[in-house]
Amino acid sequence: MVVTDYPAWPSPYFAELHRHAPPGLPLGFTSSLDALPEQPTQPGVINVHRLKRLYRGEGGQRTLPAARALRGGGWRIVWTVHNLLPIDGGPPRDADWYAALGVLGLADAVLTHTCSDALYLARLTKAPVVVAGWGGLSVPHRVAPAPEPVRALVRRLRAAPCSVLAVGNLTPYKGLPAVVEAFTAHTRRAQLLIAGPCRDDAVAADLAAAAQRSGGRVHVHTERVPPEHVYRLYRAADAALCP
């Protein structure tokens, strides 16, 4: 199996995939489809995650000719659809739709996280669509004791009269400062925890300012939560918020 289109390996995104892969299923990694013919394991399976890096032209932009050049090359194709279309970099363009529908047409199987996603994707592909759920909601087979920062977040969630959790990368497209403003305007006693790494200084500053105006009901934790401990936060929270 070749996991493509993520810029580094090993990656926290694929830690669970790597952990649960049976010994008879060796995992390889390449960030470009161009390297696939050189892989010694053909016939094999390509597990595609993010498409947007796979149809870039020479200038680095997603282009229609590059999307039309996507081919399976005789490999079995499984697409794990985190997002059908790119979620950043402006509105979807013709190249994005062409690539998404083209890969759905080539796919031997499609994996998704939710039943509603599966119902929608089933209208766009003849491949079987499997709901895999979220790795962060299940307890790993083997996990070390939670580090103190995680334990502190769990205590904060449990101490709130009603705790709401938003966890993940704190990126601009999620509109989290507006989420904080809406939360504080439309709730009275509930508390919101936003947890995850933030690489955008402007987003971090806006979040900090919005949290400061919340009267102590919003806490922002801008450090990465180890994936194997995310389930602890979900279990401690009363509700999960996915903006």
Accessible surface in RSA format (square Angstrom, percent):
REM  Atomic radii and reference values for relative SASA: ProtOr
REM  Chains: A
REM  Algorithm: Lee & Richards
REM  Probe-radius: 1.40
REM  Slices: 20
REM RES _ NUM      All-atoms   Total-Side   Main-Chain    Non-polar    All polar
REM                ABS   REL    ABS   REL    ABS   REL    ABS   REL    ABS   REL
RES MET A   1    36.24  18.8  25.81  17.1  10.43  24.8  25.80  21.9  10.44  13.8
RES VAL A   2     2.65   1.7   2.65   2.4   0.00   0.0   2.65   2.3   0.00   0.0
RES VAL A   3     0.00   0.0   0.00   0.0   0.00   0.0   0.00   0.0   0.00   0.0
RES THR A   4     0.00   0.0   0.00   0.0   0.00   0.0   0.00   0.0   0.00   0.0
RES ASP A   5     0.42   0.3   0.36   0.4   0.06   0.1   0.06   0.1   0.36   0.4
RES TYR A   6    38.31  17.9  38.31  21.8   0.00   0.0  11.82   8.9  26.50  32.7
RES PRO A   7    85.45  62.3  55.93  51.0  29.52 107.3  59.65  49.2  25.80 160.4
RES ALA A   8    54.89  50.5  50.05  77.2   4.84  11.0  54.89  77.3   0.00   0.0
RES TRP A   9    73.40  29.5  42.54  20.6  30.86  72.5  25.66  13.7  47.73  77.4
RES PRO A  10   116.75  85.1 100.63  91.7  16.12  58.6 100.68  83.1  16.07  99.9
RES SER A  11     5.46   4.6   0.18   0.2   5.28  12.2   3.07   6.5   2.39   3.4
RES PRO A  12    63.53  46.3  49.80  45.4  13.73  49.9  55.13  45.5   8.39  52.2
RES TYR A  13   100.36  46.9  68.47  39.0  31.90  83.0  65.57  49.3  34.80  42.9
RES PHE A  14     6.57   3.3   5.78   3.6   0.79   2.1   6.29   3.8   0.28   0.8
RES ALA A  15    36.37  33.4  26.77  41.3   9.60  21.8  33.60  47.3   2.77   7.3
RES GLU A  16    49.09  28.2  48.29  36.5   0.79   1.9  38.15  73.8  10.93   8.9
RES LEU A  17    55.99  31.2  47.18  33.8   8.80  22.1  53.45  37.5   2.54   6.8
RES HIS A  18   104.93  57.4  96.00  66.7   8.93  22.9  52.09  53.7  52.85  61.5
RES ARG A  19    89.74  37.7  58.67  29.9  31.07  74.0  30.41  41.6  59.34  36.0
RES HIS A  20    91.99  50.3  67.18  46.7  24.81  63.5  49.85  51.4  42.14  49.0
RES ALA A  21    27.07  24.9   5.41   8.3  21.66  49.3   9.58  13.5  17.49  46.3
RES PRO A  22    76.64  55.9  69.53  63.4   7.12  25.9  74.29  61.3   2.36  14.7
RES PRO A  23   142.56 103.9 107.04  97.6  35.52 129.1 120.60  99.6  21.96 136.5
RES GLY A  24    73.51  90.7   0.00   N/A  73.51  90.7  43.12 118.3  30.39  68.1
RES LEU A  25    60.74  33.8  57.99  41.5   2.76   6.9  57.99  40.7   2.76   7.4
RES PRO A  26    84.20  61.4  72.81  66.4  11.39  41.4  82.31  68.0   1.89  11.7
RES LEU A  27    37.72  21.0   4.85   3.5  32.86  82.6   5.53   3.9  32.19  86.6
RES GLY A  28    27.67  34.1   0.00   N/A  27.67  34.1  25.42  69.8   2.24   5.0
RES PHE A  29    55.60  27.8  28.75  17.8  26.85  69.9  28.75  17.4  26.85  76.8
RES THR A  30    13.82   9.8   9.09   9.2   4.73  11.3   7.92  10.6   5.90   8.9
RES SER A  31    60.38  51.0  48.56  64.8  11.83  27.2  14.30  30.5  46.08  64.6
RES SER A  32    43.08  36.4  40.91  54.6   2.17   5.0  34.16  72.8   8.92  12.5
RES LEU A  33    38.53  21.5  30.30  21.7   8.23  20.7  30.37  21.3   8.16  22.0
RES ASP A  34   125.65  88.0 105.97 105.5  19.68  46.5  37.15  87.4  88.50  88.3
RES ALA A  35    30.88  28.4  27.90  43.1   2.98   6.8  30.51  43.0   0.38   1.0
RES LEU A  36     7.21   4.0   7.21   5.2   0.00   0.0   7.21   5.1   0.00   0.0
RES PRO A  37   102.05  74.4  77.29  70.5  24.76  90.0  78.41  64.7  23.64 147.0
RES GLU A  38   144.70  83.1 114.32  86.5  30.38  72.3  49.38  95.5  95.31  77.8
RES GLN A  39    48.03  26.9  39.96  29.2   8.07  19.2   0.98   2.1  47.05  35.7
RES PRO A  40   122.53  89.3  84.29  76.8  38.25 139.0  96.41  79.6  26.13 162.4
RES THR A  41    63.94  45.5  48.79  49.5  15.15  36.1  53.42  71.8  10.52  15.9
RES GLN A  42    80.90  45.2  56.54  41.3  24.35  58.0  18.46  39.3  62.44  47.4
RES PRO A  43   125.36  91.4 105.68  96.3  19.68  71.5 108.40  89.5  16.96 105.4
RES GLY A  44    13.52  16.7   0.00   N/A  13.52  16.7  13.25  36.4   0.27   0.6
RES VAL A  45    39.16  25.8  38.61  35.0   0.55   1.3  38.61  33.6   0.55   1.5
RES ILE A  46     2.45   1.4   2.45   1.8   0.00   0.0   2.45   1.8   0.00   0.0
RES ASN A  47     5.81   4.0   5.81   5.6   0.00   0.0   1.49   3.6   4.32   4.2
RES VAL A  48     7.41   4.9   7.41   6.7   0.00   0.0   7.41   6.4   0.00   0.0
RES HIS A  49    16.17   8.8  13.31   9.3   2.86   7.3  13.31  13.7   2.86   3.3
RES ARG A  50    72.82  30.6  68.33  34.8   4.49  10.7  20.43  27.9  52.39  31.8
RES LEU A  51    14.27   7.9   9.35   6.7   4.92  12.4   9.35   6.6   4.92  13.2
RES LYS A  52    35.20  17.2  33.55  20.6   1.65   3.9  14.04  12.6  21.16  22.5
RES ARG A  53    70.14  29.5  54.02  27.5  16.12  38.4  15.60  21.3  54.55  33.1
RES LEU A  54    23.47  13.1   3.15   2.3  20.32  51.1   7.70   5.4  15.77  42.4
RES TYR A  55     3.05   1.4   2.18   1.2   0.87   2.3   0.87   0.7   2.18   2.7
RES ARG A  56   116.96  49.1  92.73  47.3  24.23  57.7  17.63  24.1  99.33  60.2
RES GLY A  57    24.55  30.3   0.00   N/A  24.55  30.3  17.08  46.9   7.46  16.7
RES GLU A  58   194.33 111.6 147.78 111.8  46.55 110.8  71.01 137.3 123.32 100.7
RES GLY A  59    72.59  89.5   0.00   N/A  72.59  89.5  40.14 110.1  32.45  72.7
RES GLY A  60    37.41  46.1   0.00   N/A  37.41  46.1  25.56  70.1  11.86  26.6
RES GLN A  61   121.48  67.9 119.88  87.6   1.60   3.8  46.29  98.5  75.19  57.0
RES ARG A  62    31.57  13.3  23.26  11.9   8.32  19.8   3.16   4.3  28.41  17.2
RES THR A  63    43.91  31.2  39.55  40.1   4.37  10.4  41.05  55.1   2.86   4.3
RES LEU A  64    50.36  28.0  46.66  33.4   3.69   9.3  46.66  32.8   3.69   9.9
RES PRO A  65    96.94  70.6  86.27  78.6  10.66  38.8  90.14  74.4   6.79  42.2
RES ALA A  66    20.38  18.7  10.43  16.1   9.95  22.6  17.43  24.5   2.96   7.8
RES ALA A  67     2.91   2.7   0.00   0.0   2.91   6.6   0.00   0.0   2.91   7.7
RES ARG A  68   118.87  49.9 116.88  59.6   1.99   4.7  34.15  46.7  84.73  51.3
RES ALA A  69    71.23  65.5  47.45  73.2  23.78  54.1  55.79  78.6  15.44  40.9
RES LEU A  70    19.63  10.9  13.65   9.8   5.98  15.0  15.30  10.7   4.33  11.6
RES ARG A  71   164.26  69.0 149.17  76.0  15.09  35.9  63.85  87.3 100.41  60.9
RES GLY A  72    11.69  14.4   0.00   N/A  11.69  14.4   7.29  20.0   4.40   9.9
RES GLY A  73    61.88  76.3   0.00   N/A  61.88  76.3  42.02 115.3  19.86  44.5
RES GLY A  74    75.33  92.9   0.00   N/A  75.33  92.9  42.79 117.4  32.54  72.9
RES TRP A  75    15.21   6.1   2.36   1.1  12.85  30.2   1.88   1.0  13.33  21.6
RES ARG A  76   148.78  62.5 148.26  75.6   0.52   1.2  35.92  49.1 112.85  68.4
RES ILE A  77    12.02   6.8  12.02   9.0   0.00   0.0  12.02   8.7   0.00   0.0
RES VAL A  78    26.79  17.6  26.79  24.2   0.00   0.0  26.79  23.3   0.00   0.0
RES TRP A  79     1.35   0.5   1.35   0.7   0.00   0.0   1.32   0.7   0.03   0.1
RES THR A  80    13.57   9.7  13.57  13.8   0.00   0.0  12.23  16.4   1.34   2.0
RES VAL A  81     6.51   4.3   5.03   4.6   1.48   3.6   5.03   4.4   1.48   4.0
RES HIS A  82    65.37  35.7  45.84  31.9  19.53  50.0  37.00  38.1  28.37  33.0
RES ASN A  83    62.87  43.4  45.79  44.2  17.08  41.1  12.96  31.2  49.90  48.2
RES LEU A  84    32.42  18.1  21.27  15.2  11.15  28.0  21.27  14.9  11.15  30.0
RES LEU A  85    31.20  17.4  24.70  17.7   6.50  16.3  26.68  18.7   4.53  12.2
RES PRO A  86    22.63  16.5   6.77   6.2  15.86  57.6  13.97  11.5   8.66  53.8
RES ILE A  87    70.63  40.2  52.18  38.9  18.45  44.5  60.42  43.5  10.21  27.7
RES ASP A  88    59.58  41.7  52.99  52.7   6.59  15.6  25.40  59.8  34.17  34.1
RES GLY A  89    59.69  73.6   0.00   N/A  59.69  73.6  38.02 104.3  21.67  48.5
RES GLY A  90    46.34  57.2   0.00   N/A  46.34  57.2  29.42  80.7  16.92  37.9
RES PRO A  91   110.25  80.4 102.45  93.4   7.80  28.4 108.46  89.5   1.79  11.1
RES PRO A  92    60.13  43.8  40.02  36.5  20.12  73.1  40.36  33.3  19.77 122.9
RES ARG A  93   100.39  42.1  93.34  47.6   7.05  16.8  66.09  90.3  34.30  20.8
RES ASP A  94   110.88  77.7 104.12 103.6   6.77  16.0  23.17  54.5  87.72  87.5
RES ALA A  95     5.20   4.8   3.89   6.0   1.30   3.0   3.89   5.5   1.30   3.5
RES ASP A  96     1.69   1.2   0.19   0.2   1.51   3.6   0.08   0.2   1.61   1.6
RES TRP A  97    98.82  39.7  98.78  47.8   0.04   0.1  81.34  43.4  17.48  28.4
RES TYR A  98   100.34  46.8  92.50  52.6   7.83  20.4  62.63  47.1  37.71  46.5
RES ALA A  99     1.31   1.2   0.01   0.0   1.30   3.0   1.16   1.6   0.15   0.4
RES ALA A 100     0.73   0.7   0.73   1.1   0.00   0.0   0.73   1.0   0.00   0.0
RES LEU A 101    79.34  44.2  70.61  50.5   8.73  21.9  71.19  50.0   8.15  21.9
RES GLY A 102    33.08  40.8   0.00   N/A  33.08  40.8  30.46  83.6   2.62   5.9
RES VAL A 103     9.94   6.5   9.79   8.9   0.15   0.4   9.79   8.5   0.15   0.4
RES LEU A 104     1.14   0.6   0.00   0.0   1.14   2.9   0.00   0.0   1.14   3.1
RES GLY A 105    64.47  79.5   0.00   N/A  64.47  79.5  33.27  91.3  31.20  69.9
RES LEU A 106    85.06  47.4  67.80  48.5  17.26  43.4  70.91  49.8  14.16  38.1
RES ALA A 107    12.29  11.3   0.00   0.0  12.29  28.0   0.00   0.0  12.29  32.5
RES ASP A 108    56.56  39.6  39.96  39.8  16.60  39.3  18.37  43.2  38.19  38.1
RES ALA A 109    22.91  21.1  22.91  35.4   0.00   0.0  22.91  32.3   0.00   0.0
RES VAL A 110     0.00   0.0   0.00   0.0   0.00   0.0   0.00   0.0   0.00   0.0
RES LEU A 111    52.04  29.0  52.04  37.2   0.00   0.0  52.04  36.5   0.00   0.0
RES THR A 112     0.85   0.6   0.20   0.2   0.65   1.5   0.58   0.8   0.26   0.4
RES HIS A 113    26.60  14.5  21.73  15.1   4.87  12.5  21.44  22.1   5.16   6.0
RES THR A 114    46.02  32.7  42.47  43.1   3.55   8.5  45.19  60.7   0.83   1.3
RES CYS A 115    89.79  67.9  85.62  95.5   4.18   9.8  32.12  81.4  57.67  62.2
RES SER A 116    78.89  66.7  67.53  90.1  11.36  26.2  50.27 107.0  28.62  40.1
RES ASP A 117    58.03  40.7  54.98  54.7   3.05   7.2   9.50  22.4  48.53  48.4
RES ALA A 118    13.19  12.1  12.16  18.8   1.02   2.3  12.50  17.6   0.69   1.8
RES LEU A 119   133.73  74.5 127.44  91.2   6.29  15.8 128.51  90.3   5.22  14.1
RES TYR A 120    88.96  41.5  86.75  49.4   2.21   5.7  64.31  48.3  24.64  30.4
RES LEU A 121     4.84   2.7   4.84   3.5   0.00   0.0   4.84   3.4   0.00   0.0
RES ALA A 122    57.73  53.1  39.59  61.1  18.14  41.3  40.59  57.2  17.14  45.4
RES ARG A 123   179.74  75.5 142.79  72.8  36.95  88.0  72.71  99.4 107.03  64.9
RES LEU A 124    55.89  31.1  33.80  24.2  22.09  55.5  40.32  28.3  15.56  41.9
RES THR A 125    15.73  11.2   0.30   0.3  15.44  36.8   5.03   6.8  10.71  16.2
RES LYS A 126   217.17 105.9 178.02 109.2  39.15  93.2 128.53 115.7  88.64  94.4
RES ALA A 127    14.72  13.5   0.47   0.7  14.25  32.4   6.29   8.9   8.44  22.3
RES PRO A 128    86.06  62.7  73.97  67.4  12.08  43.9  85.87  70.9   0.18   1.1
RES VAL A 129    35.53  23.4   6.19   5.6  29.34  70.7   6.19   5.4  29.34  79.6
RES VAL A 130    76.59  50.4  73.62  66.6   2.98   7.2  76.59  66.6   0.00   0.0
RES VAL A 131    62.52  41.1  37.02  33.5  25.50  61.4  37.02  32.2  25.50  69.2
RES ALA A 132    70.60  64.9  33.26  51.3  37.34  84.9  41.83  58.9  28.77  76.2
RES GLY A 133    26.86  33.1   0.00   N/A  26.86  33.1  23.12  63.4   3.75   8.4
RES TRP A 134   138.74  55.7 128.66  62.3  10.08  23.7 118.06  62.9  20.69  33.6
RES GLY A 135    44.88  55.3   0.00   N/A  44.88  55.3  24.97  68.5  19.91  44.6
RES GLY A 136    19.40  23.9   0.00   N/A  19.40  23.9  11.69  32.1   7.71  17.3
RES LEU A 137    96.68  53.8  77.40  55.4  19.28  48.5  78.93  55.4  17.75  47.8
RES SER A 138    63.77  53.9  56.45  75.3   7.31  16.8  45.84  97.6  17.92  25.1
RES VAL A 139    65.22  42.9  44.00  39.8  21.22  51.1  44.00  38.2  21.22  57.6
RES PRO A 140    13.69  10.0   4.41   4.0   9.28  33.7   8.23   6.8   5.46  33.9
RES HIS A 141   146.68  80.2 113.19  78.7  33.48  85.7  79.41  81.8  67.27  78.3
RES ARG A 142   196.92  82.7 180.69  92.1  16.24  38.7  79.01 108.0 117.92  71.5
RES VAL A 143    50.26  33.1  16.80  15.2  33.47  80.6  22.97  20.0  27.29  74.0
RES ALA A 144    65.82  60.5  53.02  81.8  12.79  29.1  59.33  83.6   6.49  17.2
RES PRO A 145   117.35  85.5  99.07  90.3  18.28  66.4 107.24  88.5  10.10  62.8
RES ALA A 146     8.69   8.0   3.71   5.7   4.98  11.3   3.71   5.2   4.98  13.2
RES PRO A 147    51.56  37.6  40.90  37.3  10.66  38.7  51.56  42.6   0.00   0.0
RES GLU A 148    79.71  45.8  75.28  57.0   4.43  10.5  57.51 111.2  22.20  18.1
RES PRO A 149    75.00  54.7  67.72  61.7   7.28  26.5  74.25  61.3   0.74   4.6
RES VAL A 150     3.57   2.4   3.57   3.2   0.00   0.0   3.57   3.1   0.00   0.0
RES ARG A 151   106.72  44.8 104.48  53.3   2.23   5.3  45.84  62.7  60.87  36.9
RES ALA A 152    39.88  36.7  34.31  53.0   5.56  12.7  34.88  49.1   5.00  13.2
RES LEU A 153     7.11   4.0   7.05   5.0   0.05   0.1   7.11   5.0   0.00   0.0
RES VAL A 154    14.72   9.7  14.72  13.3   0.00   0.0  14.72  12.8   0.00   0.0
RES ARG A 155   130.15  54.6 124.68  63.6   5.46  13.0  72.98  99.7  57.17  34.6
RES ARG A 156   101.96  42.8  92.16  47.0   9.80  23.3  25.48  34.8  76.48  46.4
RES LEU A 157     4.63   2.6   2.56   1.8   2.08   5.2   3.26   2.3   1.37   3.7
RES ARG A 158   170.26  71.5 140.17  71.5  30.09  71.6  50.78  69.4 119.47  72.4
RES ALA A 159    88.36  81.2  50.29  77.6  38.06  86.6  61.79  87.0  26.57  70.4
RES ALA A 160    11.70  10.8   0.81   1.3  10.89  24.8   1.80   2.5   9.90  26.2
RES PRO A 161    70.23  51.2  28.75  26.2  41.48 150.8  42.26  34.9  27.97 173.8
RES CYS A 162    51.62  39.1  51.50  57.4   0.13   0.3  18.84  47.7  32.78  35.4
RES SER A 163     1.10   0.9   1.10   1.5   0.00   0.0   1.00   2.1   0.10   0.1
RES VAL A 164    18.73  12.3  18.73  17.0   0.00   0.0  18.73  16.3   0.00   0.0
RES LEU A 165     0.97   0.5   0.02   0.0   0.96   2.4   0.02   0.0   0.96   2.6
RES ALA A 166     4.88   4.5   3.81   5.9   1.07   2.4   4.77   6.7   0.10   0.3
RES VAL A 167    38.86  25.6  10.81   9.8  28.05  67.6  12.40  10.8  26.46  71.8
RES GLY A 168    26.59  32.8   0.00   N/A  26.59  32.8  26.11  71.6   0.48   1.1
RES ASN A 169    42.41  29.2  38.19  36.9   4.22  10.2   5.29  12.7  37.12  35.9
RES LEU A 170     4.98   2.8   3.54   2.5   1.44   3.6   3.54   2.5   1.44   3.9
RES THR A 171    40.56  28.8  39.65  40.2   0.91   2.2  40.03  53.8   0.53   0.8
RES PRO A 172    81.78  59.6  64.50  58.8  17.27  62.8  68.09  56.2  13.68  85.0
RES TYR A 173   102.01  47.6  63.14  35.9  38.87 101.2  57.99  43.6  44.02  54.3
RES LYS A 174    50.37  24.6  39.13  24.0  11.24  26.8  22.14  19.9  28.23  30.1
RES GLY A 175    30.39  37.5   0.00   N/A  30.39  37.5  29.15  80.0   1.24   2.8
RES LEU A 176     3.65   2.0   3.26   2.3   0.39   1.0   3.26   2.3   0.39   1.0
RES PRO A 177    35.32  25.7  35.18  32.1   0.15   0.5  35.32  29.2   0.00   0.0
RES ALA A 178    68.50  63.0  57.89  89.3  10.61  24.1  63.00  88.7   5.50  14.6
RES VAL A 179    28.35  18.7  23.99  21.7   4.36  10.5  27.52  23.9   0.83   2.3
RES VAL A 180     0.39   0.3   0.39   0.4   0.00   0.0   0.39   0.3   0.00   0.0
RES GLU A 181    72.60  41.7  69.68  52.7   2.92   6.9  41.11  79.5  31.49  25.7
RES ALA A 182    51.37  47.2  44.53  68.7   6.83  15.5  49.90  70.3   1.46   3.9
RES PHE A 183    20.08  10.0  13.43   8.3   6.65  17.3  19.67  11.9   0.41   1.2
RES THR A 184    30.67  21.8  20.01  20.3  10.65  25.4  10.75  14.4  19.92  30.1
RES ALA A 185    59.91  55.1  37.26  57.5  22.65  51.5  48.13  67.8  11.79  31.2
RES HIS A 186   152.40  83.3 121.37  84.4  31.04  79.4  79.78  82.2  72.62  84.5
RES THR A 187    35.64  25.3  29.45  29.9   6.19  14.7  34.94  46.9   0.70   1.1
RES ARG A 188   182.13  76.5 161.20  82.2  20.93  49.8  81.17 110.9 100.96  61.2
RES ARG A 189   166.27  69.8 156.95  80.0   9.32  22.2  67.96  92.9  98.31  59.6
RES ALA A 190    13.40  12.3  10.94  16.9   2.46   5.6  10.94  15.4   2.46   6.5
RES GLN A 191    53.78  30.1  52.93  38.7   0.85   2.0   7.49  15.9  46.29  35.1
RES LEU A 192     2.23   1.2   0.00   0.0   2.23   5.6   0.98   0.7   1.25   3.4
RES LEU A 193     3.15   1.8   2.45   1.8   0.70   1.8   2.45   1.7   0.70   1.9
RES ILE A 194     0.31   0.2   0.31   0.2   0.00   0.0   0.31   0.2   0.00   0.0
RES ALA A 195     0.00   0.0   0.00   0.0   0.00   0.0   0.00   0.0   0.00   0.0
RES GLY A 196     1.41   1.7   0.00   N/A   1.41   1.7   1.41   3.9   0.00   0.0
RES PRO A 197    25.97  18.9  24.42  22.3   1.55   5.6  24.64  20.3   1.33   8.3
RES CYS A 198    28.55  21.6   0.64   0.7  27.91  65.6   1.06   2.7  27.49  29.6
RES ARG A 199   195.90  82.3 156.57  79.8  39.33  93.6  82.34 112.5 113.56  68.8
RES ASP A 200    49.25  34.5  43.95  43.7   5.30  12.5  14.34  33.7  34.92  34.8
RES ASP A 201   129.22  90.5 117.96 117.4  11.26  26.6  38.91  91.6  90.31  90.1
RES ALA A 202    66.54  61.2  55.58  85.8  10.96  24.9  63.90  90.0   2.65   7.0
RES VAL A 203    13.48   8.9  13.32  12.1   0.16   0.4  13.44  11.7   0.04   0.1
RES ALA A 204    31.79  29.2  27.01  41.7   4.78  10.9  27.47  38.7   4.32  11.4
RES ALA A 205    62.33  57.3  49.23  76.0  13.10  29.8  57.77  81.4   4.56  12.1
RES ASP A 206    76.40  53.5  72.64  72.3   3.76   8.9   9.63  22.7  66.77  66.6
RES LEU A 207     0.06   0.0   0.06   0.0   0.00   0.0   0.06   0.0   0.00   0.0
RES ALA A 208    58.76  54.0  49.73  76.7   9.03  20.5  54.16  76.3   4.60  12.2
RES ALA A 209    40.67  37.4  36.25  55.9   4.42  10.1  39.66  55.9   1.01   2.7
RES ALA A 210     3.00   2.8   1.04   1.6   1.96   4.5   1.04   1.5   1.96   5.2
RES ALA A 211    15.26  14.0  11.21  17.3   4.04   9.2  11.45  16.1   3.81  10.1
RES GLN A 212   156.14  87.3 127.21  93.0  28.92  68.9  46.02  98.0 110.12  83.5
RES ARG A 213   156.28  65.6 120.87  61.6  35.41  84.3  76.63 104.7  79.66  48.3
RES SER A 214     8.90   7.5   0.00   0.0   8.90  20.5   2.98   6.3   5.91   8.3
RES GLY A 215    72.51  89.4   0.00   N/A  72.51  89.4  44.07 120.9  28.43  63.7
RES GLY A 216    58.88  72.6   0.00   N/A  58.88  72.6  36.74 100.8  22.14  49.6
RES ARG A 217    40.72  17.1  39.28  20.0   1.44   3.4  23.77  32.5  16.95  10.3
RES VAL A 218    10.09   6.6   0.00   0.0  10.09  24.3   0.05   0.0  10.03  27.2
RES HIS A 219    56.31  30.8  53.68  37.3   2.63   6.7  35.12  36.2  21.19  24.7
RES VAL A 220    31.16  20.5   9.81   8.9  21.35  51.5   9.81   8.5  21.35  57.9
RES HIS A 221    29.91  16.3  26.92  18.7   3.00   7.7  14.09  14.5  15.82  18.4
RES THR A 222    57.16  40.7  44.07  44.7  13.08  31.2  15.92  21.4  41.23  62.3
RES GLU A 223   109.96  63.1 108.98  82.4   0.98   2.3  36.53  70.7  73.42  59.9
RES ARG A 224   119.96  50.4 101.32  51.6  18.64  44.4  47.96  65.6  72.00  43.6
RES VAL A 225    10.96   7.2   2.87   2.6   8.09  19.5   3.25   2.8   7.71  20.9
RES PRO A 226    32.45  23.6  32.45  29.6   0.00   0.0  32.45  26.8   0.00   0.0
RES PRO A 227    44.15  32.2  33.87  30.9  10.27  37.4  35.69  29.5   8.46  52.5
RES GLU A 228    53.52  30.7  51.34  38.8   2.18   5.2  10.19  19.7  43.33  35.4
RES HIS A 229     5.65   3.1   5.65   3.9   0.00   0.0   0.63   0.7   5.02   5.8
RES VAL A 230    20.85  13.7  20.85  18.9   0.00   0.0  20.85  18.1   0.00   0.0
RES TYR A 231    20.24   9.5  19.90  11.3   0.34   0.9  10.23   7.7  10.01  12.3
RES ARG A 232    62.24  26.1  58.06  29.6   4.18   9.9  14.17  19.4  48.06  29.1
RES LEU A 233     0.00   0.0   0.00   0.0   0.00   0.0   0.00   0.0   0.00   0.0
RES TYR A 234    62.04  29.0  48.20  27.4  13.84  36.0  21.64  16.3  40.40  49.8
RES ARG A 235   163.49  68.6 128.43  65.5  35.06  83.5  49.56  67.7 113.93  69.0
RES ALA A 236    12.01  11.0   0.00   0.0  12.01  27.3   1.95   2.7  10.06  26.7
RES ALA A 237    17.66  16.2   1.77   2.7  15.89  36.1   1.86   2.6  15.80  41.9
RES ASP A 238    96.53  67.6  60.04  59.8  36.48  86.3  19.37  45.6  77.15  76.9
RES ALA A 239    48.52  44.6  38.29  59.1  10.23  23.3  48.42  68.2   0.11   0.3
RES ALA A 240    58.54  53.8  26.23  40.5  32.30  73.5  26.23  36.9  32.30  85.6
RES LEU A 241    57.54  32.0  51.98  37.2   5.56  14.0  53.44  37.5   4.10  11.0
RES CYS A 242   110.72  83.8  78.80  87.9  31.93  75.0  37.20  94.3  73.52  79.3
RES PRO A 243    74.59  54.4  13.33  12.2  61.26 222.7  49.02  40.5  25.57 158.9
END  Absolute sums over single chains surface
CHAIN  1 A    13483.6      10144.5       3339.0       7887.4       5596.2
END  Absolute sums over all chains
TOTAL         13483.6      10144.5       3339.0       7887.4       5596.2
